[in-house]
């Protein structure tokens, strides 16, 4: 049997790593995580009385019973280069309302993942949450030139699975018994957007975020899924 290696040659050069930059949107801006500046807001958003009780169910850490433990987690995340964490700042309130990161950053292959997503309740199902993912996706794919953007989650996490599909990620399969998280088995669902798919996703994001796509009550007129098909 003869094997053909490199049967799909690509004109490819390694890309740069993402930097600790500020990414500006209409509803939110993403800032490099700063535990001292963002800590109070994030504690309120993620652990306060109005936080989502289901937030920590599928994350590898939390919930935190003590503020000191939470602050230590934030400080470790701030110091990390991979994962590279950003705080989500709501422009209306100027408060940090969530955080997320790039991870598994591999410039030589042009692959990068978005994960560790922890949004306060005010962010969930909001235009700001969609814009947050758009800002990170666009920085990686359009500005830095990555060729594969990944999303992974617990296969039992229906909310994350649905979010990935809504954002345009394509499910690639289930990795059975992939991890042990909080003492439990985790089957992991893998999703991706590759560079050939990105222009369609990019254009749909832009059209979805346009003012013309929202009615007088702030409700979307066309969904992301619909706009990707147009």
Number of C-alpha atoms within 10 A of each C-alpha: 3 4 6 7 7 7 7 6 7 7 4 10 11 12 17 16 17 18 11 14 11 12 17 15 17 14 18 27 21 24 19 19 25 16 21 11 11 21 19 14 19 26 20 16 23 25 22 13 9 12 16 17 13 9 17 15 12 18 17 11 13 16 16 15 9 9 13 10 13 20 18 12 15 22 16 10 20 19 14 12 16 15 19 23 27 26 28 30 25 21 15 9 9 12 18 27 25 28 25 23 21 23 19 14 21 17 18 13 14 23 21 24 22 22 21 20 17 22 22 25 17 16 19 14 10 13 18 22 20 21 21 26 17 19 17 20 23 18 17 25 22 15 11 16 18 26 21 20 22 22 21 20 22 21 18 13 13 11 9 18 20 11 14 21 15 16 19 21 22 17 17 10 11 16 15 12 11 13 14 11 13 13 7 9 13 19 17 19 21 20 21 21 21 17 17 10 15 20 14 15 23 19 13 23 24 14 16 24 20 12 10 12 15 15 10 7 6 11 11 17 12 14 14 22 16 12 16 19 9 7
